């Protein structure tokens, strides 16, 4: 593992609490959680410190759903007030993403801004279900942490897919 990352942190930013998936590549174990912004900054600090002290290498994968226009979910039946409320909510999520991106850059962690992954699952709106995530982890020889084996929420599952998607990503090498 000396040439690659030891951990991948997938983050699905949200205004109140973001989905977070920590993939330990040496153990091939995935831990899921939902964290408010400030606890995510503490987590990123801890991983930055572990890079220095424990010689780990971490990749942060942030979902950037806000750089595209195709993620705007509205219905022709929505009122102007409903549309405004959805826009406000999306703006709050985008702000969380921007703050996390700035924080990650300021801490000097490697990061990737990942566009939303294609939704090809069986759940509502073609999102992944917990059962599909468990099966997907098994196919990729990844063990879900004991606290996550029975259930997970949608933000956690989306963050997990971000982390798993980048298993083969290697650090950039500069001469």
C-alpha positions as CSV (number, residue, x, y, z in Angstrom):
1,X,0.0,0.0,0.0
2,X,3.0,2.3,0.1
3,X,2.3,3.6,-3.4
4,X,-1.4,4.3,-2.9
5,X,-3.9,5.7,-0.4
6,X,-4.5,4.0,2.9
7,X,-7.9,5.6,3.4
8,X,-10.6,7.1,1.1
9,X,-13.2,9.4,2.7
10,X,-16.4,9.8,0.6
11,X,-18.5,12.8,1.5
12,X,-22.0,13.5,0.2
13,X,-22.5,17.2,1.4
14,X,-25.8,18.2,2.9
15,X,-26.9,21.4,4.7
16,X,-27.8,19.7,8.1
17,X,-25.7,16.5,8.1
18,X,-23.5,15.1,5.4
19,X,-23.1,11.4,4.5
20,X,-19.6,10.2,5.3
21,X,-17.9,6.9,4.3
22,X,-14.4,6.0,5.5
23,X,-12.9,3.2,3.5
24,X,-9.8,1.6,5.2
25,X,-8.0,0.1,2.2
26,X,-5.6,-2.0,4.2
27,X,-8.5,-3.7,6.2
28,X,-11.0,-3.3,3.3
29,X,-13.5,-2.1,5.8
30,X,-16.1,0.6,5.2
31,X,-17.5,2.7,8.1
32,X,-20.6,4.9,7.4
33,X,-21.9,7.9,9.4
34,X,-23.9,11.1,9.1
35,X,-21.9,14.1,10.4
36,X,-22.7,17.8,10.8
37,X,-20.3,20.2,9.1
38,X,-18.1,20.9,12.2
39,X,-17.7,17.2,13.1
40,X,-16.6,16.6,9.5
41,X,-13.9,19.3,10.0
42,X,-12.7,17.5,13.1
43,X,-12.6,14.2,11.2
44,X,-10.6,15.8,8.4
45,X,-8.2,17.3,11.0
46,X,-7.7,13.8,12.5
47,X,-6.9,12.3,9.2
48,X,-4.5,15.1,8.3
49,X,-2.7,14.5,11.6
50,X,-2.6,10.7,11.0
51,X,-0.9,11.4,7.7
52,X,1.9,13.1,9.5
53,X,2.2,10.9,12.5
54,X,1.2,7.5,11.3
55,X,2.4,7.9,7.6
56,X,-1.1,7.3,6.2
57,X,-2.3,8.7,2.9
58,X,-5.9,9.9,2.6
59,X,-8.0,10.8,-0.4
60,X,-11.2,12.9,0.2
61,X,-13.9,12.5,-2.5
62,X,-16.5,15.3,-2.4
63,X,-19.7,14.9,-4.5
64,X,-20.1,18.1,-6.5
65,X,-23.7,18.0,-7.5
66,X,-23.8,21.8,-7.7
67,X,-21.6,22.4,-10.7
68,X,-24.3,20.9,-13.0
69,X,-27.8,22.0,-13.9
70,X,-29.3,18.6,-14.5
71,X,-29.7,18.0,-10.7
72,X,-32.5,20.5,-10.4
73,X,-35.6,18.5,-9.1
74,X,-38.8,20.2,-9.6
75,X,-42.2,19.3,-10.9
76,X,-44.5,21.4,-13.1
77,X,-47.1,21.1,-10.3
78,X,-44.7,22.9,-7.8
79,X,-45.8,26.3,-6.7
80,X,-43.4,29.3,-6.9
81,X,-42.9,29.1,-3.2
82,X,-42.1,25.4,-3.3
83,X,-39.6,26.0,-6.1
84,X,-38.0,28.9,-4.1
85,X,-37.8,26.6,-1.0
86,X,-36.0,23.9,-3.1
87,X,-33.6,26.4,-4.5
88,X,-32.8,27.7,-1.0
89,X,-32.2,24.2,0.2
90,X,-29.9,23.4,-2.8
91,X,-28.0,26.7,-2.1
92,X,-27.4,25.6,1.5
93,X,-26.1,22.2,0.3
94,X,-23.9,23.9,-2.2
95,X,-22.5,26.2,0.5
96,X,-21.6,23.1,2.6
97,X,-19.8,21.6,-0.4
98,X,-17.9,24.8,-1.0
99,X,-16.8,25.1,2.7
100,X,-15.8,21.4,2.8
101,X,-13.8,21.9,-0.4
102,X,-12.0,25.0,0.9
103,X,-11.3,23.2,4.2
104,X,-9.9,20.2,2.5
105,X,-7.7,22.3,0.3
106,X,-6.5,24.4,3.3
107,X,-5.6,21.3,5.2
108,X,-3.5,20.0,2.3
109,X,-5.5,16.8,1.9
110,X,-5.7,15.1,-1.5
111,X,-9.2,15.5,-2.9
112,X,-11.4,14.8,-5.9
113,X,-14.5,16.7,-6.9
114,X,-16.7,13.9,-8.1
115,X,-19.8,14.6,-10.3
116,X,-22.9,12.6,-9.1
117,X,-22.5,9.0,-10.1
118,X,-25.1,7.4,-12.4
119,X,-28.1,6.2,-10.6
120,X,-28.7,2.6,-11.8
121,X,-30.0,1.0,-8.7
122,X,-33.4,-0.5,-7.7
123,X,-34.4,2.0,-5.0
124,X,-36.7,5.0,-5.2
125,X,-35.4,7.4,-8.0
126,X,-32.9,4.7,-8.9
127,X,-30.9,5.2,-5.8
128,X,-29.1,2.4,-4.0
129,X,-30.8,0.5,-1.2
130,X,-29.0,-0.8,1.8
131,X,-29.3,-4.4,0.5
132,X,-27.8,-3.4,-2.8
133,X,-24.9,-1.7,-0.9
134,X,-24.2,-4.8,1.1
135,X,-24.2,-6.9,-2.1
136,X,-22.0,-4.3,-3.8
137,X,-19.5,-4.4,-0.9
138,X,-19.3,-8.2,-1.0
139,X,-18.6,-8.1,-4.8
140,X,-15.7,-5.7,-4.1
141,X,-14.4,-7.7,-1.1
142,X,-15.3,-4.9,1.3
143,X,-16.6,-5.5,4.8
144,X,-19.1,-3.1,6.3
145,X,-18.3,-2.1,9.8
146,X,-20.4,-3.9,12.4
147,X,-22.4,-0.8,13.2
148,X,-23.5,-0.4,9.5
149,X,-24.4,-4.0,8.6
150,X,-28.1,-3.8,9.4
151,X,-29.0,-0.3,8.1
152,X,-27.8,2.9,6.5
153,X,-29.4,6.1,5.3
154,X,-29.3,7.4,1.7
155,X,-26.6,10.0,2.4
156,X,-24.3,7.3,3.9
157,X,-24.9,5.0,0.9
158,X,-24.1,7.8,-1.6
159,X,-20.9,8.6,0.3
160,X,-20.0,4.9,0.3
161,X,-20.4,4.7,-3.5
162,X,-18.1,7.7,-3.8
163,X,-15.4,6.0,-1.7
164,X,-15.7,2.6,-3.5
165,X,-15.7,4.3,-6.9
166,X,-12.1,5.6,-6.2
167,X,-10.5,2.4,-4.9
168,X,-8.1,2.3,-7.8
169,X,-7.2,6.0,-7.7
170,X,-3.5,6.6,-7.0
171,X,-1.8,9.7,-5.6
172,X,-0.4,12.1,-8.2
173,X,3.4,12.0,-8.5
174,X,5.2,15.2,-9.1
175,X,8.9,15.2,-10.2
